Amino acid sequence: MERLEGRVAFITGGARGIGLGIARALAQNGVKLALVDIDRTALNAAHDELSASSPTTVYQLDVRDREAYAHVADEVEATLGPVSLLFNNAGVAGEPPTDQLTYEIWDWTLGINVFGVVNGIQTFLPRLISRGGDAYIVNTASGAGVVMAGAGLAYTTSKFAVVGLSEALRQKLAPRGIGVSVLCPGYVATGIAKNSASLRPSRGSPPSSAPVSAHAAAKRSRAAASFAGGASIDAVGEMVIAAMRARQFYIFTDDMVGEFVERRNAEIGAALARAPRINKAST
Ligand SMILES: NC(=O)c1ccc[n+]([C@@H]2O[C@H](COP(=O)([O-])OP(=O)(O)OC[C@H]3O[C@@H](n4cnc5c(N)ncnc54)[C@H](O)[C@@H]3O)[C@@H](O)[C@H]2O)c1
């Protein structure tokens, strides 16, 4: 992915946070931007900011809505030209304790974090392939997509799915020349906790007036401090572009999950060492 200038990027969750950081970095490299997001106010602010540096269109879209997704893709391509950079980034986080999880929270988390990515691929992949495959896809997962390091059950499930999907997609698309990366951020200074809380379905979430235990309040303020102390969205945007240029598959924004990954790999390695040998010559 040497030439970025003049390309069209489609970024989900592009109005705020990491998506906005990626959009800024792309704009600096002469890329035209289509930002989609569920939040109209944030989209307008992003449009005001970015249209000064690069042609920018914004669309309010719920990435779970497949029909609307296809319409928006058509409109973007009619306005800006063919999309060749796809960022499946929109995501939500935050859930009740495991024993209080509901189907509504599972559906919401997997619907956006997993099926939002699937819908992006289903919408754009035939277009990218029919145009010869000079294209790149970046899926946003999380450090929580390669190891369990304390995130919620539904969130961890969703992000492991995005990593698995991305690994498979990379292999399937390699013969076509389409690049794939998976972004696995550690903490990034975004408003994801607050933004997601305002989008979470009310069934399955504690009412905002519900009393919060001292333990839960302390956990929440530790998490807020961790996000605030995380990488900047602009630094993450730069990392993503550098990784695309180098065709680097995994993009970690810090080494926070490193020791968890080592432990996981060691456990898997030990279990494999005890597993029955197969005769490779006969397979
Ligand atoms: N911030 C972090 O520390 C962190 C860490 C690991 C992974 N991530 C992942 O990075 C991605 C971006 O998160 P962020 O931190 O920038 O959060 P953010 O809340 O700042 O940005 C996410 C954007 O997605 C949008 N969105 C939510 N639901 C949507 C839907 N149904 N359809 C369309 N847009 C929708 C939101 O309105 C928001 O603008 C997510 O996939 C998240 O899981 C973030």
The ligand as an ORCA input file, in Angstrom:
! r2SCAN-3c Opt
* xyz 0 1
  N     -10.374      3.077     23.363
  C      -9.762      1.969     23.654
  O      -9.000      1.916     24.623
  C      -9.962      0.724     22.815
  C      -9.195     -0.404     23.151
  C      -9.344     -1.560     22.392
  C     -10.200     -1.586     21.310
  N     -10.939     -0.473     21.014
  C     -11.843     -0.573     19.869
  O     -11.644      0.540     19.003
  C     -12.841      0.801     18.275
  C     -13.158      2.282     18.379
  O     -13.397      2.573     19.732
  P     -13.087      4.015     20.381
  O     -12.312      3.774     21.611
  O     -12.591      4.924     19.357
  O     -14.559      4.401     20.861
  P     -15.460      5.677     20.511
  O     -16.721      5.513     21.275
  O     -14.680      6.926     20.670
  O     -15.717      5.467     18.950
  C     -16.559      4.449     18.488
  C     -17.531      5.073     17.501
  O     -18.389      4.023     17.028
  C     -19.697      4.577     16.920
  N     -20.703      3.509     16.964
  C     -21.132      2.789     18.021
  N     -22.111      1.959     17.662
  C     -22.292      2.133     16.322
  C     -23.143      1.538     15.368
  N     -24.055      0.613     15.718
  N     -23.059      1.935     14.078
  C     -22.173      2.900     13.711
  N     -21.339      3.508     14.586
  C     -21.398      3.120     15.870
  C     -19.816      5.511     18.118
  O     -20.854      6.456     17.945
  C     -18.423      6.128     18.169
  O     -18.364      7.350     17.474
  C     -13.904     -0.119     18.875
  O     -14.087     -1.231     18.032
  C     -13.311     -0.524     20.197
  O     -13.805     -1.768     20.657
  C     -10.836      0.670     21.731
*
